[in-house]
Amino acid sequence: MINLLFLARPGAGKGTQAKLIAKKFNLIHLSSGSLLRQEIAAETELGHKIKDTQITGELVSDHLIIELIKNKIADNPKAEGFIFDGFPRTLKQAEALDKILAEKKYPLNLVIVLDITAKEMMKRLLSRAKIENRPDDNEETILARGKIYDEQTEPLIEYYKKQEKIINIDGDREVTKIYDDLDKIVSQL
């Protein structure tokens, strides 16, 4: 069982790398962003609440995200492992994930931090907004999401350092170079 967590500023490419690693190692990629977008696309009541929250650049509540992830883990009892992408974002979520995984008897193996600069974050997300027509990728929202990352997600790095699970990867490089590094790291688990 391999369980990985990707942490990074928005636009760092964690989703791209998570998909590549998940495919190679037969892991289930749990992207909180994708799960939330599925709810929005389904136009559920929850999806409307999520959309309103995302447009302002704020994060969806801990309780909701924890339930979504817990349900997805439960839906895949024969999984060879999971990659968590965009979850956890807060200490409360990290503690909840530790508890969920401990109950299942398969702890988190490694936390991969893809480091990118704020300037690179802005450049990538504005480019993605044009390509994918994503209304949540505009300058104001990007700045708000960067600030939320600094305030709420960066403390997770310290939380996981205490567990000796952190590895930092330079995320400003080309996708293939980042993937090569990750492939070597995960192959050793």
N, C-alpha and C positions, 0 to 999 in steps of 0.2 A: 504494500500500500504506500503510495507516494502522495503526500498532500503538500501543495505549494501555495504560497501567497505572493502576489505581485503588488507592490506599492510603488506609486509614482505620481508625479504631478499629472494633471490632465494633459493629454496629447503626447505622452512619453512613448507610446507604442506598446503599453502593457497588454492591451487586448490582442494586438497582432502577435506578439511573442507568446502569449498564453495559448492562443489557438494553435500555433506551430508546435509548441511543446506538448500540448494536449494530444494532438494528432500523432506525433511520433511515439509517445509513451502510453497511449491509450487511456488518457485521463479525461475526466469530465470537466469541461471548462464552465465554471459558474461565474458569469459576468453579471454583477448587479445592474449595470447599465442596460444590458440586453434584456434582462428580466423585467426591468422597469419599462423599457421601450415596448416590450410585448404587451404589457398591461395598457399602455397608452394606445397602441395600435388596435387593441381589442375594444377600445372605447368603453371600458368599464368605468364604474363610478370611481374606483381606485385609480384607474388610468388618468381620469380627469384631474384628480387631486395631485397626482404625481406630476403631470404636465404643468400645472399651475406653479408647483414648487420649483421645478427645474428651470422654468423661464426666468425666475428671479435669481437663479444661481445658487439657491440653498439646497441642502441635502434633505432627502426623504427621512422620516423618523426612524430611529434605531429599531423600535419595535417591529415596524413593518418590514424592514430589510432583514432582520433576524428571522422572522417567520418565513419569508420567501426562501432564504438560504436553507433553513432547517427542513422545510418541505422538499426542496430539491435534493438534499442529501438523502432524506428518507425515501424518495422516489427511485433512488439508484443503489439498492442494497448490495449489488454485486460489482460495484465499481472498483476499478483497480487503483483509484485515487481521484483527487480533485485538484483543480487549480482555481483558487479564489482570486478574482479580478474585480477590483472596485469594492470589495468587502473583505475585511472590516475597514471602516474609515474613522472610527472613534474607539476610544479605550473600552467603552461599554460593549461595542460590537466585538472587539477583540476578545474580551473576557467571555462573551457569549459563545463565540466560535470555539474557544478553548474548551468550554464546558460541553458543547455539542459533540466535538471530536473525541473528548475523553469518554463520554457516554458510549460512543461507538467503538472505542478502543483503538482509534487510529489518529494519533496526534499530528500536528503540523510538523513537517520535516524541515522546511526552509522558507525564509522570507526573502524574496528577491526585490531589491530596491533599484529601479531604473532611474538614475539621476539625469535630469535635464534642467537647463537654465530656464528662468522665467521668460527670457527673450525667445528661446527656442519653442517653449510652450505656446506662446502667442502666435508665432509664425506657423506652426503646425496646425493649430486649431482653426485659424482663419483660413488656411488652405483647405482643411477638411470641410469647413462650412460651405465653401464654394463647390467642392466635389460632391459631397453627400447631401447638400441642401439641409443641413442641420440647424434649426432655428436656435438651439441652445448654444451654438458656437458663434457668439458675437463678442466684440471687445469688452463690453461691460460685464457680461456673464463670465467670460474667461477670467477677468481680473477677480471677480467675486469667487469663482471656484478656486483660483490660486490662493486667495486669502484663506478660504475655508480649509484647503489642504494644509497651509502653514499652521493654522491654529488647531485643527482637529486631528489631522492625519499624521503629521510629523511626530507627535508624541508616541505614535505606535512604533516608530523606529527604536526609541528608547525602551519601550515595553518588550519588544522582541530581542533587542540587544541583551537584555537581562536573561533571556532564555537561550542566548547564544545561537540564534537562528538567522541572523541577518547576513546577507551578502550584497554588496553594492556593485552595480554594473553601470558603465558609462552609457547612458541612453541617447547621447547626442550623435552617436555613430549610425552607420548604415544598418538596416534591418538584418542583413545577412551576417554581419560581424557580431551583432548582439546575439543573434540566434546561435551562432557557432559557440560563443562563450557559454550560453545557457545549456546547450546540448551537452557539452563536456561536464558541466556541473551536475546536471540532473542524472547523467549516465553513471555518476559515481555514488548515487544514493542507493 
